[in-house]
Amino acid sequence: MITSEWASDPKHTAHFIARQVRFLRAAGVDVDVFSFRGGRRPLRYLAAWARLQRRLVGRGARRYDLVHAQFGQSGLLALPKRLPLVVTFRGDDLFGILGPNGRPTPAGRLLQWLSRRVARRADAAILVSAHLKQYLTNGVATYIVPSGLDLDLFRCIPRAEARAHLGWPSEGRRVLFVGDPGDPRKRYDLARQAVELLNCTLPAELVIGWRVPHEEMPFYMSACDALVFTSREEGSPNAVKEALACDLPVVSVPVADVPLRLQGIPGCEVCADDSPPAIAAALERTLGRGDRSQGRGREAACQLDERLLTERVIGIYRSVLAGTNGHHAPELAHV
């Protein structure tokens, strides 16, 4: 598996990749991780490409059945193809890195262009949400597999216990914002303005969940009263799904697959528009209930159990191998 985000990088936030690797291994797939840090520097990509090619063809290299690249830019390293290639596209590799004006930056447009070409050469493209199909040309074999959840980690913790664990006061309402406040795509200022308006009628504190140790995030979600989600673009946001697993009500702008995830869940709202007054009004209604999602959020999140989605990924591997060698591949050895 090729990835530009891995746990050895102290700045990484792509816990979903490490989780997928862990669950694939638990399911019996031998996964060898090739990690690199591109950092938008062509020479780093070139050096990583040379390293990977040596691993794939060098004397004494172990035999691999296929290559699975995480993000379009990682798929570049597998070209020209020596093995069947599966690429997971997760969002900004297809819609581009966005600037403050909401449009792709020059680097973002280049990333879009490269990712689309990688998709054309891949044997299968995994998309984390169906809306990403619009960024690919016809003829690309696509599968929809959202990022899964570790439901043992993201669980419902009593609010008093979670606040005591974090050292927070037991009183007061708290609204959680998950993401980098400096990332224009996340639109932290929109969340801040909405909570400021909310405070005119209903006091609440905005809590930023960024660079929080991953194992602590369930405590943040259980200690807060709502998650506010204001991203301009997303693939399939993990923060929303993790909040549901903790039965935390979500107030979100209409983005990606969030409307589908929140449908029919008590206390959750998709705002009519992405204005601060609309978000503030939705937060007031959610917080005014004084209740969580009555177990319905957790119930919906169970459909995203990483164990279930791992089986779907393995099924894609088998399909790709069967299409390559003309017969069903009953065993997967190395990825």
N, C-alpha and C positions, 0 to 999 in steps of 0.2 A: 504494500500500500504506500502510495506516494502522498506526502502532505507537507505543506509549507507552514502548518500550525501543529505544534506538538508540545508535550509537557516539559521537554528539556528547555524550551524557550520560556523564561520567566514572565514574559509579557503576553503569553498566549491566553486566549479565552475560549478556544475551541474544544471545550471539554467533551462535546458530542462526538468528536473523532476518536479520542481515546476510549470513550465509552463503547463506540461501535467496534473498535478493535478488541476490546476486552470481551464483549459478548460473542463476537465471531470466534474467538479462541475458545470460549467456553462451549460453543456449539461444535467444536472439533475441527475448525479451519485453522491451518497453520499460517499465521499472518506475520510477514516480515515487514517492518515499518522502515521506509526510507524517508527521513525528514530533512528538510533544508529550510533556510531562511532567505527568501528572495529579496524582500525589502525594496521592490521596484528597481533593483539594480541588475541590468542585463548580464554583467560579468558573473554575478552570483548564480544566475540561472545557467549560464554556460558551464560554470564549474560543476554545478549539481548535475547537469545533463551528462557531462563526461563521467562523473562518478557513478551515476546510475547505469550508463551503458556498459561500463567495465563490470559492474555487478551482474548484469544480465547476460553478458557474453564471455566474461573472463574464464580462464581455466580454473576448474575446481568450483565454479559458482553452482549453487544449489539449483535444482530444477523448480521453476515456477510454472503454474498452470495459467495464470493470467495476472494482469496488472490492474489495480484499482486506484485511480487518482482522485483525491479530494480537492475540489475546486478546478475550474478550467485551466488556470495557470499551471497547476501541478501536472496536468495532462500533457503539457508541452514537452516535459522531460521524457515522456515515453515515445516520442516521435523521432524517427520513423518507427512504426510498430514492429516489434519483434515477437510480441505475444498478444493474445486478445486483450482489448482495453475496455475497461468500464470506467466512466467518469461520473462523479457526483457533482452536480452544479447546485450551489447553495444560495445564490442571490446576486451579490454585487459582481460576481464574475460574469453574469449575463446582463444585468441592467446597468452595470458600470459604477465606479466609485463616484459618489455625488459630491458636488461642491456646495457652498453656502446658498447658491441660487437654486438648488434642487436639480441641476442638470449635471450630466456626467462631465468630469474634468477631462482634459486631454489624455491623462493616464487611464482614466476610466473608459474612455472610448476605445483606446488601444486594447484594454483588457477585454472589452466586449468583442472586438474583432477577432482577437486570438482565441477566445473561448468558443466562439461560433465555429471556427475552423477546427479546433480540437474536437468539437462535438461531431462534425462531419466525418472525422476519421475514427471515432470511437465505435466499438461494436455495440455499446449500450450507453445511454445517458440516463442517469438517475436524477430526477428533479425532486426537490423537497416540497414543492407545491405545484399544482396544476397550472397556476397563472404564469409560471416561468416558461411554459411552452411557446408563448408568443414571441420569445426572443430567439427561438431556434427555427431553422428552415425545415420545410417538409422533407421527409425521407430519413430523418434521424430517429433511430429506435429509442423511444423514451419510456421510462417507468416512473411512477409517482411513489416515492417512499419518503415520508417526512422523517425528520430526526426523531429518534425515540427517547424515552425517559427511563431513568433508573428509579423505579417506583419504591425501592427500598430506601433510597436517599431522600427523594422528594415525597414527603409524607405529611400528614396532618399532625401538627404539634399544638397542644393547647396554648392559647395566646399568652396566658400568664407565665407559663413555663418558658416560652420562647423569649419573652421580654426579660425575664429574670436571667436567662442564659446570656443575653446581649448586654445586660446591665442597664436596660432602659426603664424609665418610670412606668408604673403599671397603668397610669391614667393617660387619657388623651388619644386622639385619632391620628393615625399615620398613613400617609399615602406613599407607596413605593414606586420609584422610578429606577428601572434597571437599564444600564447602558452607560457609555462614555459621554459625559456632558459636553465634551468638546467635539464630538462627531456631528457634523451638520445633519446627517441622515437621521439621527435619533431625535433631534429637535427638543432638546432639554428646555430651551427658553419657552416653548409652547406649554410644556407641562408646568413650568414654574408660574407662568402667567395665569394658567387655569387655576392652580392652587391658591394663588393670591386672590383671585376673584372669589373662589370658594370661601376664603376666610372672611369675606364680608358678611356671610350668613351662617357659616358652619366652621368653627375653628378646626384646623388640621395642619399637621406638619408634613412637609415633603422630605422624604428620606431617599438618598441616592445609594443605590446598590451597584457600586463599580469597584473593581479590584477587590471584591469580597472573596475570601477563600470559598471555593465551590461547595465544600461541605457545610459552610455556614449559611448558604443562601436559603435553605429550607427554614432556618430560624428567622431570617429577615421576612420571608413570605408569611410565616405563621404569626409573626409579631405585628405585622401591619394589617390595615383594615381594607385596603384596596390597592391594586396595581394600576397605574396610569401608563398607557402605552401610546406614544405620539410619533412613531417613526414615519418618515416620508415613504420609504421603500423597505421591503424585507423579502426574504425568501419564505421561510416558515418560522417565525420567531420562537425560539426556545423559551424565552422568559414567560410568554403567555401560557405555553403548555405546562411549564413548571409551576406557575401560579395555580393553574387548574388542579394539578396533582396535590397541591397543598390546600385546596378548596378556598383559595383567595379570590374574591370577586375582581374582575378585570373591567376597566373602562378604557376603550381603545378607539382610535380613529379607524376608519375603514381602510385596511391595508392587508395585502397578501391573503392568506387563508384565515385570518383572524375572525372575520364574520362567521365562517363555517364552524370554527372551534367554539365560539361563544353562544351559538344558537341554542336557545332553550334553557340556558343555565341561569338560575336565580341570582340576581344581583349584578350580573354582567351586562354591559351595554356597549354597542357600537354606535359612536356618535354620528349624528346626521351630517356633520361636516367637521373640519379640523380647526375650528375657531376656538379661542380660549373660552368664550361664554358657553358654547355647546359642551365642551369638555367639563367645565365647572358645574354646569347644570346636571350632567350625568353623574359626576362624582357626588353631588349633593344627594341625588336620589339613592345612589348605592350606599353611601355612608349613613343616610337617614334610616335605612332598613335596620341597621344595628345587628346584622347577621352575616354569616358567611354564605357559602353556596349550597348549603344543606346536603352536602355529599354528592351533588350532581356534577360538580367540577371534577372531583376525584373519579367519579364513574366514567366521565368522558375521557379523562386522561388514561384510563386503563387500556383504551384502544391503542395507545401509543407506547405500550410496554416494549422496551428495547428487545426483549426476547422474541416477541411476535414479529417485529420488523426485521430482526436479524434473519429469520427464516425466509422472509421475502427477498432480502439481499442475496442469500445463498441460492434461492430459486433463480434469480437473475444470472448469477454466476453459471449455474448449470445450463440455463438457456443459451448463454453466449458460447459456452464450450460445445454444446450439442450442435449449434449452428456452425461452429468452426470445423469440427471433426466429423460431423455427419452422424453421430450417435449420442445417445443419452450418457451423460457423465455422472455415474453413481457416486463417485468419491472425489472430493476436492482435497488436494494435498497442500499446495503452497500458493499463497497470494502475495 
